[in-house]
Amino acid sequence: MTSLTLVRRIAARPSIVFDALTTPEGIACWWGPDDGPVLLAQTDVRVGGRFRVRFRTLDGLEHESSGEYREIVRSERLAMSWRWENNEDPGESLVEIELRVIRIQVVN
């Protein structure tokens, strides 16, 4: 099994990031590798619920991914399966997202 861990610091409350990951409106604002449009974003945010996202890249190609929500802890954790549609990649992945608040205190 291969795994990859990415760490990102985002200047936003976890609830805002969670909504960007789980609502069609939020997904439409950021999904895809470039500035191409999101053509479809569907979410059913519950364990066993499914998501589906289709986007167009700047070169005109369309790509679609889908999956199933496996674990949901609002504003803290999201785990879901991930699969590219149309045989782009026949495998399925597990995506796990942890949201944490990091407080920085400046002492003068």
C-alpha positions as CSV (number, residue, x, y, z in Angstrom):
1,M,0.0,0.0,0.0
2,T,1.3,3.5,-0.9
3,S,0.4,6.5,1.2
4,L,1.0,10.2,0.9
5,T,0.6,12.9,3.5
6,L,0.2,16.5,2.7
7,V,0.1,19.3,5.3
8,R,-1.4,22.7,4.5
9,R,-1.9,25.7,6.7
10,I,-5.0,27.5,5.7
11,A,-6.0,30.9,7.4
12,A,-9.6,29.9,8.0
13,R,-11.7,28.3,10.7
14,P,-12.1,24.5,10.3
15,S,-15.8,24.9,9.8
16,I,-15.2,27.0,6.7
17,V,-12.7,24.5,5.3
18,F,-15.0,21.7,6.0
19,D,-17.8,23.4,4.1
20,A,-15.4,24.0,1.2
21,L,-14.8,20.3,1.1
22,T,-18.4,19.1,1.4
23,T,-20.8,21.6,-0.2
24,P,-21.3,21.9,-3.9
25,E,-20.9,25.7,-3.6
26,G,-17.6,25.3,-1.7
27,I,-16.2,22.7,-4.1
28,A,-17.1,24.9,-7.1
29,C,-14.7,27.5,-5.8
30,W,-11.5,25.5,-5.7
31,W,-11.7,22.0,-7.3
32,G,-9.4,21.1,-10.2
33,P,-5.8,21.7,-11.0
34,D,-6.1,25.0,-12.8
35,D,-8.7,27.8,-13.3
36,G,-11.0,25.5,-15.4
37,P,-14.7,25.4,-14.3
38,V,-16.4,22.9,-12.1
39,L,-19.2,21.6,-14.2
40,L,-20.9,19.4,-11.6
41,A,-20.6,19.1,-7.9
42,Q,-23.0,16.7,-5.9
43,T,-22.6,15.8,-2.3
44,D,-24.6,13.7,0.1
45,V,-22.6,14.3,3.3
46,R,-23.4,11.3,5.5
47,V,-21.6,8.1,6.2
48,G,-22.5,6.0,3.1
49,G,-23.4,9.1,1.1
50,R,-21.7,9.8,-2.2
51,F,-20.0,12.7,-3.9
52,R,-19.4,13.4,-7.6
53,V,-17.4,16.2,-9.2
54,R,-16.8,16.9,-12.8
55,F,-14.4,19.7,-14.0
56,R,-12.9,21.0,-17.2
57,T,-9.2,21.8,-17.4
58,L,-7.9,24.8,-19.4
59,D,-7.0,22.4,-22.3
60,G,-10.7,21.5,-22.6
61,L,-10.5,18.0,-21.2
62,E,-13.2,16.9,-18.7
63,H,-12.5,14.8,-15.7
64,E,-14.8,13.3,-13.1
65,S,-14.2,11.7,-9.7
66,S,-16.6,10.2,-7.2
67,G,-16.6,8.4,-4.0
68,E,-18.4,7.5,-0.7
69,Y,-18.1,9.2,2.6
70,R,-16.7,6.7,5.1
71,E,-16.3,8.9,8.3
72,I,-17.5,12.4,9.1
73,V,-16.8,14.5,12.2
74,R,-17.9,18.0,11.3
75,S,-15.1,20.5,11.2
76,E,-12.6,17.9,12.4
77,R,-12.3,14.8,10.1
78,L,-13.5,13.6,6.7
79,A,-12.7,10.2,5.2
80,M,-13.9,9.1,1.8
81,S,-13.2,6.8,-1.0
82,W,-11.9,8.3,-4.3
83,R,-12.2,7.0,-7.8
84,W,-11.6,8.6,-11.2
85,E,-14.5,7.9,-13.6
86,N,-14.2,6.8,-17.3
87,N,-11.3,4.5,-16.6
88,E,-8.8,7.3,-16.1
89,D,-7.4,5.1,-13.3
90,P,-9.1,1.8,-12.4
91,G,-8.1,1.9,-8.7
92,E,-9.8,3.4,-5.7
93,S,-8.1,5.4,-3.0
94,L,-8.9,6.4,0.6
95,V,-8.7,10.1,1.3
96,E,-8.5,11.1,5.0
97,I,-8.6,14.8,6.0
98,E,-7.9,16.0,9.5
99,L,-8.7,19.6,10.4
100,R,-7.0,21.2,13.4
101,V,-6.8,24.6,14.9
102,I,-3.2,25.8,15.3
103,R,-3.0,28.8,17.7
104,I,0.0,31.0,17.5
105,Q,0.5,33.3,20.5
106,V,2.8,36.3,20.2
107,V,4.4,37.3,23.4
108,N,5.8,40.8,23.7
